[in-house]
Structure formats: structure tokens, C-alpha cells
């Protein structure tokens, strides 16, 4: 019977901790997108995971790689 004096407060503490964790998760948008991570694993590279700066840098590198090399109009003399 004396163990109940320990178990009841311990249960209430754990319950309050679980309720606090749930409300913290809701407040910090942890449940915002439930399906996104499940679908994201199906793609090799997802640009949505990149920051806007990384997206611009990747696009600039792709444009630079696809651009033809510059042509000189005048021949060089040595």
C-alpha cells in the first residue's frame, strides 16, 4: 500500500511531462506536414530540402556547366 504513495505522484509527473511535450510539439509545428517526409524518401534529390541560397547556387552551377565555352573573335598572336 505504501508503494502507491510513490507511484501516484510519479505517474502524475510523467503524465504532465507527456502533455507538455505534446503541446510543445503542436506549438512548434511538428505536426505541420505529416506526409512530406514519407514521400521525400522516394526521390533522389529533392530541391525542397535545400535552402534558397543552395538552390540558387545549384542552378547557377548547372547553367554554367551547360553554357558553351566563350569564342574568341580575334586570333591570339605570339
N, C-alpha and C positions, 0 to 999 in steps of 0.2 A: 504494500500500500504506500510506503514511503517513496517508492520509485516514481510514483505519479507526481510527486512534488517537483521532481526533476524533469520528467518527460513532458508535462503540460507546458511549462514555460519554454522549454527547448523547442517544442512543436510550434508554439506561437511566434517565437523568434524566427524560425525557418520559414513559416508561412508569411510573415511580414517581409522577410528578405525576398521571397519569391514574388510577392505582389509588387514590391518596389522595383525589382528587375523587369517585370512585365511593363509597368508604367514608364520606366526609363526607356525601354526599347520602343514603345509606341511614340513617346515624345521625341525621340531621336530618329524617327523614320526608318526603323529597322524592318518594318513590315510594308514598306512602300512598294517594292517590286518583288513579288514572290515567284514569278515565272521567269524573270530575266536570267538569273544565274543558271537555271536548268536548261534554257535554250542556248545560252552563250557557250556552253561546253561543246556544242555541235559544230562550231565554226573554228577554223584555224586561227584567223586573225580578225579580231573584232575592233573596228575603229572606235566603237562606243566606250571601250575600256581606256582609251588614250585621253590625255589631257588635250585641250585645244591647241596648245603650243606644239605638242608632239605630232598632232595631226597635220599642222601646217608644215612642220619640218619634213615629215614623211612625204607630203605632196610635193614640196619643193625639190626634194631629192629625186623623186620619180620623174618630175618634169625635166630636171637637169640631166638625168640619165637617158631620157627619151629624146632629148633635143639633138639635132645633128651638130657635128663639130663645126666651128666657125671656118669660113673660107676666106683666104687672103686674096684680094684683087691684084695686088702687085707682087711680082716675084721678088724674093729677097736676093740681094747682091752681096757677095763675099769678097 
